């Protein structure tokens, strides 16, 4: 896979077939302009429920609903010509029953045009994932720190710190593989534990704060570019400080207006300069 000279639109099977090949690059996007900016540089774009925090200022991902995910997913898909687009199923949209999960996933695919859906959970969600896969819906799994479960995990805590936790992660990985997920995200897991989970055969592994032995990496764009600064997880490498530039631009405009220097003639119609 090469993102330097893309020749075709990537999809779930493109990612599934890349185990052991060139590392897969994934980033989140929630808007059309951001998706367009990264489309030629990444292999997949995740419309993640992290938008609850990065876009809407909530304290966790639990509050976002299905309609919101579909709205943002549709915007991202419209801007993409190359990257595989995966839309996350929000909390409460897939846990109740097979009928609910299929209805939610079908809505996402039909109303956004995305390539796959993502859902969180290990062995307890394997049957749910399998229900979708068997009905033609590509599913990306997610184990380790699953943000939708922070109320039972006790917060955003690193996983895999003892033998029992590692055993559960391995069991979760195997269950998700058996469910037929084309890939699996492994988030915020201790290095030694992550390697045990990743080394298992099966679906393509996508890491986020979990070892360097994965097949690919997913990161939240707002963290990387310094647009979301409420807190900085250990796994984040800041590559830019966009928020400081935005604030400087706003300050410049505000000063110009207050000093009656903006708008000058060049920005008015029929006023000359």
C-alpha positions in Angstrom: 0.0 0.0 0.0 1.3 3.4 -0.9 -0.3 6.8 0.0 2.3 8.7 -2.1 0.8 7.9 -5.5 -2.7 6.5 -4.8 -4.3 4.7 -7.7 -7.6 3.6 -6.3 -10.0 4.1 -3.4 -9.1 2.0 -0.4 -11.6 -0.1 1.5 -11.9 -2.5 4.4 -10.4 -5.3 2.5 -7.4 -3.1 1.5 -6.6 -2.8 5.2 -7.3 -6.4 5.9 -4.8 -7.5 3.3 -2.0 -5.4 4.7 -0.9 -7.4 7.7 2.9 -7.5 7.8 3.2 -5.0 4.9 3.9 -1.3 4.9 2.4 0.2 8.1 -1.1 1.5 7.8 -1.6 5.2 8.6 -4.9 6.3 10.1 -6.2 9.6 11.5 -9.5 10.9 12.7 -11.5 13.5 10.9 -14.9 14.9 11.6 -15.3 17.6 8.9 -15.0 17.8 5.1 -12.0 20.3 5.0 -10.0 18.2 7.5 -10.7 15.0 5.6 -9.7 16.6 2.3 -6.4 17.7 3.8 -5.4 14.3 4.9 -7.1 12.1 2.3 -3.9 11.6 0.1 -1.6 11.1 3.1 -3.4 8.4 5.0 -4.8 4.9 4.4 -7.9 5.2 6.5 -9.9 7.9 8.2 -11.9 7.2 11.3 -14.9 9.4 12.1 -14.5 8.6 15.7 -16.9 9.3 18.6 -14.0 11.3 20.0 -15.7 14.2 18.3 -17.9 14.4 21.4 -14.9 15.8 23.1 -12.9 17.5 20.4 -15.9 19.1 18.6 -18.6 19.4 21.2 -16.6 19.9 24.4 -18.0 17.0 26.3 -16.1 15.2 29.0 -16.3 11.8 27.4 -17.5 10.1 24.2 -20.6 8.7 25.8 -22.9 11.6 24.9 -22.7 11.5 21.1 -25.7 10.0 19.2 -26.1 8.1 16.0 -27.5 11.0 14.0 -24.5 13.1 14.9 -22.1 10.4 13.8 -23.9 10.0 10.5 -23.9 13.7 9.9 -20.1 14.0 10.4 -19.5 10.7 8.5 -21.3 12.0 5.5 -19.2 15.1 5.4 -16.0 13.1 5.6 -17.0 10.7 2.9 -17.8 13.5 0.5 -14.3 14.8 0.8 -12.4 11.6 0.3 -11.2 10.1 -2.9 -8.5 7.7 -1.6 -8.7 6.8 2.1 -10.9 4.1 3.5 -13.5 5.8 5.7 -14.7 4.0 8.9 -17.5 5.5 11.0 -17.7 4.7 14.7 -20.9 3.3 16.2 -21.7 5.5 19.2 -22.6 4.3 22.7 -26.2 3.0 22.9 -26.5 2.3 19.2 -25.5 -1.4 19.2 -25.5 -2.9 22.6 -29.2 -3.7 23.0 -29.9 -6.4 20.4 -29.0 -7.8 17.0 -31.8 -6.0 15.4 -30.6 -2.7 16.9 -27.0 -3.1 15.8 -28.0 -4.0 12.2 -30.4 -1.1 12.0 -27.7 1.3 13.3 -24.9 0.0 11.1 -27.1 -0.2 8.0 -28.1 3.5 8.6 -24.5 4.5 8.8 -23.5 2.7 5.6 -26.5 3.9 3.6 -26.6 7.5 4.8 -22.8 8.2 4.8 -21.5 6.0 2.0 -18.6 4.9 4.3 -16.6 1.7 3.9 -17.0 0.1 7.4 -18.2 0.7 10.9 -16.3 0.4 14.2 -17.5 -0.8 17.5 -15.9 -1.2 20.9 -15.7 -4.2 23.2 -14.0 -7.6 23.4 -15.5 -11.1 23.9 -18.8 -9.6 25.1 -19.3 -7.9 21.8 -18.0 -10.7 19.5 -21.4 -12.1 18.8 -22.7 -8.6 17.9 -19.7 -8.0 15.5 -20.3 -11.4 13.9 -23.9 -10.6 13.4 -22.9 -7.6 11.2 -20.1 -9.4 9.4 -22.4 -12.3 8.4 -24.8 -9.7 6.9 -22.2 -8.0 4.7 -21.1 -5.1 7.0 -17.3 -4.7 7.5 -16.5 -4.2 11.1 -13.4 -2.8 12.8 -13.1 -4.0 16.4 -11.6 -2.1 19.4 -10.2 -3.5 22.6 -8.0 -2.3 25.5 -9.1 1.1 26.7 -12.5 1.5 25.1 -13.6 5.1 25.8 -17.3 4.2 25.7 -16.7 2.0 28.8 -14.9 4.5 31.0 -17.7 4.4 33.5 -16.9 0.8 34.2 -13.1 1.1 33.6 -12.9 3.9 36.2 -11.7 6.5 33.7 -9.1 6.7 30.9 -6.7 4.2 32.4 -4.0 2.1 30.8 -5.0 -1.5 30.4 -3.0 -4.8 30.7 -1.2 -4.2 34.0 -1.5 -7.7 35.5 -1.8 -11.3 34.4 -5.5 -11.4 34.6 -5.9 -8.3 32.5 -3.5 -9.6 29.9 -5.4 -12.9 29.7 -8.6 -11.0 29.1 -7.0 -8.9 26.4 -5.8 -12.1 24.6 -9.2 -13.6 24.9 -10.8 -10.5 23.6 -8.5 -10.4 20.6 -9.3 -14.0 19.7 -13.0 -13.4 20.1 -12.9 -10.4 17.8 -10.8 -12.4 15.2 -13.4 -15.2 15.3 -16.2 -12.7 14.8 -14.7 -11.9 11.4 -13.6 -8.3 12.0 -11.3 -7.1 9.3 -9.1 -5.2 11.7 -8.9 -4.4 15.4 -7.8 -1.3 17.3 -5.8 -1.9 20.5 -5.7 1.2 22.7 -3.7 2.3 25.7 -2.2 -1.1 26.7 1.0 -1.8 28.5 3.9 -2.6 26.1 4.4 -6.2 27.2 0.7 -6.9 27.2 0.2 -5.3 23.8 2.9 -7.4 22.2 1.2 -10.6 23.5 -2.1 -9.5 22.1 -0.7 -8.2 18.8 1.5 -11.3 18.2 -1.6 -13.5 18.0 -2.6 -14.4 14.4 -5.7 -12.9 13.0 -7.1 -9.5 11.9 -4.9 -6.5 11.1 -4.0 -4.7 14.3 -4.2 -0.9 14.6 -2.4 0.5 17.6 -3.0 3.7 19.6 -0.7 3.9 22.6 -0.1 0.1 22.3 3.4 -1.2 21.3 5.1 -0.7 18.0 4.4 -4.2 16.7 1.1 -3.3 15.1 0.2 -3.3 11.4 -0.9 0.3 11.6 -1.6 3.3 13.8 -4.6 5.5 14.4 -4.3 8.9 16.1 -6.7 11.8 16.8 -5.8 14.7 14.5 -6.9 17.4 17.0 -4.3 16.0 19.5 -1.5 15.9 16.9 -2.0 19.5 15.5 -2.6 21.0 18.9 -6.2 22.0 18.3 -7.5 20.0 21.3 -5.6 21.1 24.4 -7.9 20.3 27.3 -5.5 17.5 28.2 -2.6 15.7 26.5 -2.5 11.8 26.7 0.9 10.2 27.0 0.5 8.6 23.6 0.2 12.0 21.8 3.0 13.6 19.9 2.2 17.2 19.2 3.4 18.1 15.7 1.9 21.6 15.6 0.3 24.2 17.7 -2.6 25.2 15.5 -4.7 26.7 18.3 -2.1 29.3 19.1 -2.1 30.5 15.4 -5.9 30.6 15.4 -5.9 32.7 18.6 -3.3 35.1 17.0 -5.4 35.5 13.9 -8.5 36.2 16.0 -6.6 38.8 18.0 -5.4 40.5 14.8 -8.9 40.8 13.4 -10.4 42.0 16.7 -7.7 44.7 17.1 -8.2 45.8 13.5 -12.0 46.2 14.0 -11.6 48.1 17.3 -9.0 50.4 15.8 -11.3 50.9 12.7 -8.5 49.6 10.4 -10.6 46.7 9.2 -12.2 46.6 6.8 -10.1 48.9 4.7 -11.1 49.9 1.2 -9.6 46.8 -0.4 -12.1 44.6 1.4 -15.2 46.8 0.5 -17.2 46.8 -2.7 -16.8 49.9 -4.8 -14.8 51.8 -2.2 -11.4 51.7 -3.9 -8.4 51.4 -1.5 
